[in-house]
Amino acid sequence: MPTTGGSKTPIKHKGETAAIIVCWLLGNGCLFSWNSMLTIEDYFVYLFPVNGELPFSLCLMLFGIILSYAL
């Protein structure tokens, strides 16, 4: 670990805490969006218990995912 001169105290990098917080927030944002994409089918099955509505809702989900990646 780098130290200042001959002392044993470590160097404190400026902005290290802010960088850790930003990385934590971005990581949580990725995990939450990935979780929502994996569990959306369960939500639609719960929301529309009739089998005729499920393909329509899944097509809407697919269109939303494609549109979000296109932008």
C-alpha angles and dihedrals in degrees: 000000000000116000135191111259111309097331125110096230114110121237114257110221115221113244096013094127092048091050091051091050093048092049091048092051093047091048092051091048090055093047094048094049092046090050092051091052091051096047101039093096091056089051093051092047088053093045097045109031091174110092094225094067098050100075091048093051093046090051089053090050091050091049090051093051093048091047093049091052092046092056 
